[in-house]
Amino acid sequence: MRRLGSVQRKMPCVFVTEVKEEPSTKREHQPFKVLATETISHKALDADIHSAIPTEKVDGTCCYVTTYKGQPYLWARLDRKPNKLAEKRFKNFLHSKQNSKGWVPVEKNNKQYCWHSSVVNYEFAVALVLRHHSDDPGLLEISAVPLSDLLEQTLELIGTNINGNPYGLGSKKHPLHLLIPHGAFQIRNLPTLKHNDLLSWFEGCREGKIEGIVWHCSDGCLIKLHRHHLGLCWPIPDTYMNSRPVIINMNLNNYVYAFDAKCLFNHFSKIDNQKFGRLKDIILNV
């Protein structure tokens, strides 16, 4: 399959949208909803939406991997201003030529973004990644992936304290975070691009228990459809992602030095090759 597009800006909806004067189910205190009509948008048609690859829209924090100071580095998209202390700390960098696209580096010692430290180990340039098992597309896999394999890619960071934790990962005492390459979960049996057919798919199909759909078009354009566009709720109790089995692939013998005893990589290595019915069933010895 061809390499899929990267998220660098807001994605347009596959349908023409309209504003309805009703309280939003997506954002508190928003007195209106943005709903999809039955008309496919010109942007979607111009991008040849009917030949695009549909993938699951994952609810997480958008991240990006690129080279920084000669090493692969994870960046978080700056969607809103951090607190005054962090804003002051990053002020010079944010206005430098190195960072013109609204990304900030995720540093081990930066308390503002410290929850990222469990998902990336910069000493070994490796990240915790969730994706399909290479030999079984019905099986998910958590593995240690070199950051060099993720260069120039956008990913979604999901975890215990992110966006309300819609995937039921870990606990506040033992938080769990994982990276998912954007577009990693392709949708195989999506209905035709009709409003009512997609609404029925979201409501009545097990594969439809997701936040939304992102279509990856051949020209690199990304088109989306969120459950909220159809008047449906998110998050939901039982997501499709959390209904699938997952296996741990965490053999750390390829690394010369030992990982810190308290890091997630080390805890996952203790349950290497174990299979679980759901993500929320994973229990770590911490």
ZILIN-V52454 format. One record per helix or strand of 2 or more residues. SS is the DSSP state (h for helix, s for strand). FROM is the first residue (numbers start at 1). TO is the last residue. If there is no record, write none. Layout:
# ZILIN-V52454
ss=SS from=FROM to=TO
ss=SS from=FROM to=TO
This chain:
# ZILIN-V52454
ss=s from=12 to=13
ss=s from=15 to=20
ss=s from=33 to=40
ss=h from=42 to=46
ss=h from=49 to=51
ss=s from=53 to=57
ss=s from=61 to=68
ss=s from=71 to=77
ss=h from=84 to=94
ss=s from=103 to=105
ss=h from=111 to=116
ss=s from=120 to=121
ss=s from=126 to=133
ss=s from=136 to=146
ss=h from=147 to=150
ss=s from=153 to=159
ss=s from=177 to=181
ss=h from=195 to=204
ss=h from=206 to=208
ss=s from=212 to=216
ss=s from=222 to=226
ss=h from=227 to=230
ss=h from=241 to=243
ss=s from=246 to=249
ss=h from=264 to=269
ss=s from=275 to=276
ss=h from=279 to=281
